[in-house]
């Protein structure tokens, strides 16, 4: 049985990337760039060793099936409940959501974020797009890349809205949220060369969530 997260943080912080599927490599290199110690996580024993966890983009239906196959879904849920800081991007945001719209039958999530997330929310015709976002806690706009992205349709009282879309038909849609130790973005900060959101997550990890 893996040890429960106890808020003790190594220096540099050891930050895992859930490595079942998706853009794992890009997150590992971003984490290296901001001075964290990046670790690929595929097994419950590896999950027990990290101070924080990135849940990457990819395909949430596949990721949730693999998490079940690899006996990780229950340890992941427990870790989120125990306060392990987690950062979900795109499919990872879907994985952290308590409720999903547009999911497949029996699609499981890790949960913990008191939000409703709509999968593929921007529509099939808008497969991917880029936009400058005002992200609270960052002084200047963040250039964001969206790929078949979800958005957050509803938030519970504990959830802080970190960024919304500023222009176009989706204006006002919520694309980044934080609830204590859980951070999530609809977009992919690991692919645009700006490490500030990873750095923000590392600060959350250092403060123990
Ligand atoms: N549409 C994907 C899903 O539902 C997410 C896309 C992504 O992570 N780039 O999982």
py3Dmol code that shows the C-alpha trace and the ligand (Angstrom):
import py3Dmol

protein = """\
ATOM      1  CA  UNK A   1       0.000   0.000   0.000  1.00  0.00           C
ATOM      2  CA  UNK A   2       1.480   3.314  -1.066  1.00  0.00           C
ATOM      3  CA  UNK A   3       2.052   5.944   1.627  1.00  0.00           C
ATOM      4  CA  UNK A   4      -0.467   8.806   1.806  1.00  0.00           C
ATOM      5  CA  UNK A   5       0.577  12.290   0.764  1.00  0.00           C
ATOM      6  CA  UNK A   6       1.661  14.120   3.913  1.00  0.00           C
ATOM      7  CA  UNK A   7       2.565  17.570   2.558  1.00  0.00           C
ATOM      8  CA  UNK A   8       6.322  17.054   2.924  1.00  0.00           C
ATOM      9  CA  UNK A   9       8.071  18.548  -0.110  1.00  0.00           C
ATOM     10  CA  UNK A  10      11.527  17.649  -1.407  1.00  0.00           C
ATOM     11  CA  UNK A  11      13.875  20.334  -2.687  1.00  0.00           C
ATOM     12  CA  UNK A  12      13.746  20.687  -5.657  1.00  0.00           C
ATOM     13  CA  UNK A  13      10.109  19.550  -5.670  1.00  0.00           C
ATOM     14  CA  UNK A  14       9.616  16.173  -7.314  1.00  0.00           C
ATOM     15  CA  UNK A  15       6.734  16.670  -9.733  1.00  0.00           C
ATOM     16  CA  UNK A  16       5.211  13.688 -11.509  1.00  0.00           C
ATOM     17  CA  UNK A  17       3.525  13.578 -14.893  1.00  0.00           C
ATOM     18  CA  UNK A  18       0.848  10.921 -15.266  1.00  0.00           C
ATOM     19  CA  UNK A  19       2.416   8.948 -18.106  1.00  0.00           C
ATOM     20  CA  UNK A  20      -0.387   6.708 -19.349  1.00  0.00           C
ATOM     21  CA  UNK A  21      -1.112   8.641 -22.544  1.00  0.00           C
ATOM     22  CA  UNK A  22      -0.841  12.128 -24.018  1.00  0.00           C
ATOM     23  CA  UNK A  23       1.791  14.870 -24.091  1.00  0.00           C
ATOM     24  CA  UNK A  24       3.922  13.598 -21.235  1.00  0.00           C
ATOM     25  CA  UNK A  25       7.324  14.514 -22.704  1.00  0.00           C
ATOM     26  CA  UNK A  26       6.430  18.199 -23.142  1.00  0.00           C
ATOM     27  CA  UNK A  27       5.374  18.498 -19.500  1.00  0.00           C
ATOM     28  CA  UNK A  28       8.509  16.715 -18.282  1.00  0.00           C
ATOM     29  CA  UNK A  29      10.705  19.172 -20.155  1.00  0.00           C
ATOM     30  CA  UNK A  30       8.724  22.228 -18.909  1.00  0.00           C
ATOM     31  CA  UNK A  31       9.094  20.984 -15.345  1.00  0.00           C
ATOM     32  CA  UNK A  32      12.823  20.519 -15.848  1.00  0.00           C
ATOM     33  CA  UNK A  33      13.004  24.073 -17.227  1.00  0.00           C
ATOM     34  CA  UNK A  34      11.443  25.589 -14.084  1.00  0.00           C
ATOM     35  CA  UNK A  35      13.847  23.708 -11.824  1.00  0.00           C
ATOM     36  CA  UNK A  36      11.585  20.930 -10.563  1.00  0.00           C
ATOM     37  CA  UNK A  37      12.615  17.279 -10.627  1.00  0.00           C
ATOM     38  CA  UNK A  38      10.289  15.696 -13.216  1.00  0.00           C
ATOM     39  CA  UNK A  39       9.194  12.056 -12.871  1.00  0.00           C
ATOM     40  CA  UNK A  40       6.996   9.920 -15.142  1.00  0.00           C
ATOM     41  CA  UNK A  41       4.265   8.226 -13.076  1.00  0.00           C
ATOM     42  CA  UNK A  42       2.752   4.928 -14.248  1.00  0.00           C
ATOM     43  CA  UNK A  43       2.466   2.930 -11.037  1.00  0.00           C
ATOM     44  CA  UNK A  44       0.928   3.575  -7.599  1.00  0.00           C
ATOM     45  CA  UNK A  45       4.417   3.292  -6.050  1.00  0.00           C
ATOM     46  CA  UNK A  46       5.634   6.125  -8.266  1.00  0.00           C
ATOM     47  CA  UNK A  47       2.592   8.238  -7.380  1.00  0.00           C
ATOM     48  CA  UNK A  48       3.446   7.851  -3.688  1.00  0.00           C
ATOM     49  CA  UNK A  49       6.904   9.376  -4.300  1.00  0.00           C
ATOM     50  CA  UNK A  50       5.895  12.719  -5.818  1.00  0.00           C
ATOM     51  CA  UNK A  51       5.166  16.136  -4.270  1.00  0.00           C
ATOM     52  CA  UNK A  52       2.761  17.106  -7.057  1.00  0.00           C
ATOM     53  CA  UNK A  53       1.302  15.620 -10.238  1.00  0.00           C
ATOM     54  CA  UNK A  54       0.582  16.931 -13.728  1.00  0.00           C
ATOM     55  CA  UNK A  55      -2.267  15.205 -15.567  1.00  0.00           C
ATOM     56  CA  UNK A  56      -1.483  15.921 -19.219  1.00  0.00           C
ATOM     57  CA  UNK A  57      -3.579  16.546 -22.312  1.00  0.00           C
ATOM     58  CA  UNK A  58      -4.435  13.683 -24.610  1.00  0.00           C
ATOM     59  CA  UNK A  59      -7.724  11.815 -24.666  1.00  0.00           C
ATOM     60  CA  UNK A  60      -9.599  11.639 -21.395  1.00  0.00           C
ATOM     61  CA  UNK A  61     -11.614   8.517 -22.304  1.00  0.00           C
ATOM     62  CA  UNK A  62      -8.417   6.568 -23.069  1.00  0.00           C
ATOM     63  CA  UNK A  63      -6.611   7.991 -20.047  1.00  0.00           C
ATOM     64  CA  UNK A  64      -9.383   6.979 -17.682  1.00  0.00           C
ATOM     65  CA  UNK A  65      -9.485   3.426 -19.102  1.00  0.00           C
ATOM     66  CA  UNK A  66      -5.701   3.112 -18.751  1.00  0.00           C
ATOM     67  CA  UNK A  67      -5.817   4.507 -15.210  1.00  0.00           C
ATOM     68  CA  UNK A  68      -8.277   1.724 -14.356  1.00  0.00           C
ATOM     69  CA  UNK A  69      -6.137  -0.940 -16.137  1.00  0.00           C
ATOM     70  CA  UNK A  70      -2.969   0.210 -14.347  1.00  0.00           C
ATOM     71  CA  UNK A  71      -4.741   0.166 -10.937  1.00  0.00           C
ATOM     72  CA  UNK A  72      -4.170   3.890 -10.623  1.00  0.00           C
ATOM     73  CA  UNK A  73      -7.665   5.348 -10.538  1.00  0.00           C
ATOM     74  CA  UNK A  74      -8.299   4.690  -6.832  1.00  0.00           C
ATOM     75  CA  UNK A  75      -4.793   5.803  -5.705  1.00  0.00           C
ATOM     76  CA  UNK A  76      -5.204   8.955  -7.834  1.00  0.00           C
ATOM     77  CA  UNK A  77      -8.588   9.709  -6.245  1.00  0.00           C
ATOM     78  CA  UNK A  78      -7.156   9.122  -2.797  1.00  0.00           C
ATOM     79  CA  UNK A  79      -4.121  11.337  -3.514  1.00  0.00           C
ATOM     80  CA  UNK A  80      -6.395  14.182  -4.686  1.00  0.00           C
ATOM     81  CA  UNK A  81      -8.452  13.792  -1.487  1.00  0.00           C
ATOM     82  CA  UNK A  82      -5.287  13.728   0.646  1.00  0.00           C
ATOM     83  CA  UNK A  83      -4.252  17.098  -0.808  1.00  0.00           C
ATOM     84  CA  UNK A  84      -1.578  16.124  -3.347  1.00  0.00           C
ATOM     85  CA  UNK A  85      -1.277  19.166  -5.635  1.00  0.00           C
ATOM     86  CA  UNK A  86      -2.445  18.306  -9.165  1.00  0.00           C
ATOM     87  CA  UNK A  87      -2.409  20.295 -12.382  1.00  0.00           C
ATOM     88  CA  UNK A  88      -4.608  19.094 -15.242  1.00  0.00           C
ATOM     89  CA  UNK A  89      -4.277  20.401 -18.791  1.00  0.00           C
ATOM     90  CA  UNK A  90      -7.064  19.832 -21.351  1.00  0.00           C
ATOM     91  CA  UNK A  91      -7.866  16.091 -21.020  1.00  0.00           C
ATOM     92  CA  UNK A  92      -6.201  16.440 -17.601  1.00  0.00           C
ATOM     93  CA  UNK A  93      -8.741  19.137 -16.666  1.00  0.00           C
ATOM     94  CA  UNK A  94     -11.493  16.681 -17.604  1.00  0.00           C
ATOM     95  CA  UNK A  95      -9.806  14.040 -15.415  1.00  0.00           C
ATOM     96  CA  UNK A  96      -9.833  16.377 -12.390  1.00  0.00           C
ATOM     97  CA  UNK A  97     -13.488  17.402 -12.796  1.00  0.00           C
ATOM     98  CA  UNK A  98     -16.192  16.082 -10.502  1.00  0.00           C
ATOM     99  CA  UNK A  99     -18.723  16.224 -13.352  1.00  0.00           C
ATOM    100  CA  UNK A 100     -18.403  15.975 -17.158  1.00  0.00           C
ATOM    101  CA  UNK A 101     -20.779  16.899 -19.966  1.00  0.00           C
ATOM    102  CA  UNK A 102     -20.274  15.136 -23.287  1.00  0.00           C
ATOM    103  CA  UNK A 103     -18.357  12.234 -21.784  1.00  0.00           C
ATOM    104  CA  UNK A 104     -18.760   8.640 -22.982  1.00  0.00           C
ATOM    105  CA  UNK A 105     -20.857   6.179 -20.977  1.00  0.00           C
ATOM    106  CA  UNK A 106     -19.091   5.178 -17.736  1.00  0.00           C
ATOM    107  CA  UNK A 107     -16.261   7.672 -18.252  1.00  0.00           C
ATOM    108  CA  UNK A 108     -14.444   7.865 -14.929  1.00  0.00           C
ATOM    109  CA  UNK A 109     -12.517  10.799 -13.536  1.00  0.00           C
ATOM    110  CA  UNK A 110     -10.139  11.373 -10.658  1.00  0.00           C
ATOM    111  CA  UNK A 111     -12.346  14.234  -9.498  1.00  0.00           C
ATOM    112  CA  UNK A 112     -11.756  16.712  -6.693  1.00  0.00           C
ATOM    113  CA  UNK A 113     -12.470  19.883  -8.657  1.00  0.00           C
ATOM    114  CA  UNK A 114     -16.015  21.023  -7.958  1.00  0.00           C
ATOM    115  CA  UNK A 115     -16.754  21.942 -11.567  1.00  0.00           C
ATOM    116  CA  UNK A 116     -18.759  20.826 -14.570  1.00  0.00           C
ATOM    117  CA  UNK A 117     -16.485  20.470 -17.601  1.00  0.00           C
ATOM    118  CA  UNK A 118     -17.827  20.153 -21.138  1.00  0.00           C
ATOM    119  CA  UNK A 119     -15.669  18.002 -23.423  1.00  0.00           C
ATOM    120  CA  UNK A 120     -14.881  19.256 -26.953  1.00  0.00           C
ATOM    121  CA  UNK A 121     -16.789  22.397 -26.012  1.00  0.00           C
ATOM    122  CA  UNK A 122     -15.523  24.730 -28.739  1.00  0.00           C
ATOM    123  CA  UNK A 123     -17.064  22.506 -31.415  1.00  0.00           C
ATOM    124  CA  UNK A 124     -15.606  20.228 -34.069  1.00  0.00           C
ATOM    125  CA  UNK A 125     -15.175  23.036 -36.575  1.00  0.00           C
ATOM    126  CA  UNK A 126     -12.790  24.765 -34.130  1.00  0.00           C
ATOM    127  CA  UNK A 127     -10.375  21.879 -33.784  1.00  0.00           C
ATOM    128  CA  UNK A 128      -7.588  24.037 -32.440  1.00  0.00           C
ATOM    129  CA  UNK A 129      -6.941  27.742 -31.970  1.00  0.00           C
ATOM    130  CA  UNK A 130      -4.689  30.133 -30.120  1.00  0.00           C
ATOM    131  CA  UNK A 131      -5.654  33.112 -27.967  1.00  0.00           C
ATOM    132  CA  UNK A 132      -4.078  35.577 -25.560  1.00  0.00           C
ATOM    133  CA  UNK A 133      -5.552  35.210 -22.091  1.00  0.00           C
ATOM    134  CA  UNK A 134      -5.453  37.340 -18.977  1.00  0.00           C
ATOM    135  CA  UNK A 135      -4.519  34.854 -16.295  1.00  0.00           C
ATOM    136  CA  UNK A 136      -5.009  36.084 -12.728  1.00  0.00           C
ATOM    137  CA  UNK A 137      -1.692  35.882 -10.848  1.00  0.00           C
ATOM    138  CA  UNK A 138       0.311  36.532 -14.070  1.00  0.00           C
ATOM    139  CA  UNK A 139       1.056  40.163 -14.876  1.00  0.00           C
ATOM    140  CA  UNK A 140       0.922  39.993 -18.679  1.00  0.00           C
ATOM    141  CA  UNK A 141      -1.228  37.961 -21.114  1.00  0.00           C
ATOM    142  CA  UNK A 142      -0.528  34.266 -21.626  1.00  0.00           C
ATOM    143  CA  UNK A 143      -0.533  32.971 -25.189  1.00  0.00           C
ATOM    144  CA  UNK A 144      -2.670  29.830 -25.006  1.00  0.00           C
ATOM    145  CA  UNK A 145      -3.065  26.899 -27.412  1.00  0.00           C
ATOM    146  CA  UNK A 146      -6.399  25.062 -27.402  1.00  0.00           C
ATOM    147  CA  UNK A 147      -6.692  21.605 -29.018  1.00  0.00           C
ATOM    148  CA  UNK A 148     -10.191  20.017 -29.039  1.00  0.00           C
ATOM    149  CA  UNK A 149     -10.481  21.713 -25.712  1.00  0.00           C
ATOM    150  CA  UNK A 150     -13.065  21.533 -22.960  1.00  0.00           C
ATOM    151  CA  UNK A 151     -14.363  24.533 -21.055  1.00  0.00           C
ATOM    152  CA  UNK A 152     -15.692  24.843 -17.539  1.00  0.00           C
ATOM    153  CA  UNK A 153     -19.443  25.229 -17.584  1.00  0.00           C
ATOM    154  CA  UNK A 154     -20.101  25.642 -13.890  1.00  0.00           C
ATOM    155  CA  UNK A 155     -18.039  26.134 -10.740  1.00  0.00           C
ATOM    156  CA  UNK A 156     -18.730  25.412  -7.083  1.00  0.00           C
ATOM    157  CA  UNK A 157     -18.228  28.006  -4.332  1.00  0.00           C
ATOM    158  CA  UNK A 158     -14.639  26.989  -3.525  1.00  0.00           C
ATOM    159  CA  UNK A 159     -13.428  27.319  -7.108  1.00  0.00           C
ATOM    160  CA  UNK A 160     -11.468  30.354  -8.252  1.00  0.00           C
ATOM    161  CA  UNK A 161     -11.770  31.325 -11.937  1.00  0.00           C
ATOM    162  CA  UNK A 162      -8.194  31.905 -13.137  1.00  0.00           C
ATOM    163  CA  UNK A 163      -8.812  32.740 -16.815  1.00  0.00           C
ATOM    164  CA  UNK A 164     -11.664  33.277 -19.269  1.00  0.00           C
ATOM    165  CA  UNK A 165     -11.729  33.717 -23.045  1.00  0.00           C
ATOM    166  CA  UNK A 166     -11.533  37.430 -23.887  1.00  0.00           C
ATOM    167  CA  UNK A 167     -12.597  37.622 -27.551  1.00  0.00           C
ATOM    168  CA  UNK A 168     -14.704  35.837 -30.187  1.00  0.00           C
ATOM    169  CA  UNK A 169     -17.840  33.697 -29.882  1.00  0.00           C
ATOM    170  CA  UNK A 170     -16.620  31.948 -26.721  1.00  0.00           C
ATOM    171  CA  UNK A 171     -16.023  35.214 -24.820  1.00  0.00           C
ATOM    172  CA  UNK A 172     -16.450  34.733 -21.091  1.00  0.00           C
ATOM    173  CA  UNK A 173     -16.004  30.966 -21.151  1.00  0.00           C
ATOM    174  CA  UNK A 174     -13.940  29.697 -18.219  1.00  0.00           C
ATOM    175  CA  UNK A 175     -10.676  28.050 -19.320  1.00  0.00           C
ATOM    176  CA  UNK A 176      -8.577  27.946 -16.139  1.00  0.00           C
ATOM    177  CA  UNK A 177      -9.578  27.276 -12.535  1.00  0.00           C
ATOM    178  CA  UNK A 178      -8.043  26.607  -9.167  1.00  0.00           C
ATOM    179  CA  UNK A 179      -9.479  24.993  -6.064  1.00  0.00           C
ATOM    180  CA  UNK A 180      -6.810  24.970  -3.361  1.00  0.00           C
ATOM    181  CA  UNK A 181      -4.271  22.312  -4.375  1.00  0.00           C
ATOM    182  CA  UNK A 182      -5.954  21.615  -7.727  1.00  0.00           C
ATOM    183  CA  UNK A 183      -5.206  23.703 -10.825  1.00  0.00           C
ATOM    184  CA  UNK A 184      -6.587  23.084 -14.318  1.00  0.00           C
ATOM    185  CA  UNK A 185      -6.411  24.700 -17.744  1.00  0.00           C
ATOM    186  CA  UNK A 186      -8.408  23.913 -20.909  1.00  0.00           C
ATOM    187  CA  UNK A 187      -5.349  24.840 -22.930  1.00  0.00           C
ATOM    188  CA  UNK A 188      -1.832  23.405 -23.273  1.00  0.00           C
ATOM    189  CA  UNK A 189       0.791  25.568 -21.506  1.00  0.00           C
ATOM    190  CA  UNK A 190       3.390  22.852 -22.149  1.00  0.00           C
ATOM    191  CA  UNK A 191       3.502  23.515 -25.911  1.00  0.00           C
ATOM    192  CA  UNK A 192       3.879  27.297 -26.238  1.00  0.00           C
ATOM    193  CA  UNK A 193       7.244  27.807 -24.557  1.00  0.00           C
ATOM    194  CA  UNK A 194       5.940  29.948 -21.647  1.00  0.00           C
ATOM    195  CA  UNK A 195       6.678  28.221 -18.349  1.00  0.00           C
ATOM    196  CA  UNK A 196       4.804  30.642 -16.062  1.00  0.00           C
ATOM    197  CA  UNK A 197       1.803  28.404 -15.367  1.00  0.00           C
ATOM    198  CA  UNK A 198       4.087  25.461 -14.572  1.00  0.00           C
ATOM    199  CA  UNK A 199       5.997  27.807 -12.263  1.00  0.00           C
ATOM    200  CA  UNK A 200       2.710  28.781 -10.602  1.00  0.00           C
ATOM    201  CA  UNK A 201       1.977  25.093 -10.069  1.00  0.00           C
ATOM    202  CA  UNK A 202       5.452  24.520  -8.630  1.00  0.00           C
ATOM    203  CA  UNK A 203       4.698  27.321  -6.117  1.00  0.00           C
ATOM    204  CA  UNK A 204       1.494  25.514  -5.125  1.00  0.00           C
ATOM    205  CA  UNK A 205       3.542  22.311  -4.727  1.00  0.00           C
ATOM    206  CA  UNK A 206       6.221  24.070  -2.641  1.00  0.00           C
ATOM    207  CA  UNK A 207       3.594  25.514  -0.332  1.00  0.00           C
ATOM    208  CA  UNK A 208       2.216  21.987   0.156  1.00  0.00           C
ATOM    209  CA  UNK A 209      -1.026  22.763  -1.729  1.00  0.00           C
TER     210      UNK A 209
END
"""
ligand_1 = """\
10
LIG
N -10.949 16.235 -26.412
C -10.038 15.548 -25.552
C -10.750 14.741 -24.481
O -11.920 14.748 -24.379
C -9.061 16.499 -24.905
C -8.133 17.081 -25.930
C -6.764 17.424 -25.431
O -6.347 17.040 -24.329
N -6.014 18.099 -26.263
O -10.126 14.084 -23.728
"""
view = py3Dmol.view(width=600, height=400)
view.addModel(protein, "pdb")
view.setStyle({"model": 0}, {"cartoon": {"style": "trace"}})
view.addModel(ligand_1, "xyz")
view.setStyle({"model": 1}, {"stick": {}})
view.zoomTo()
view.show()
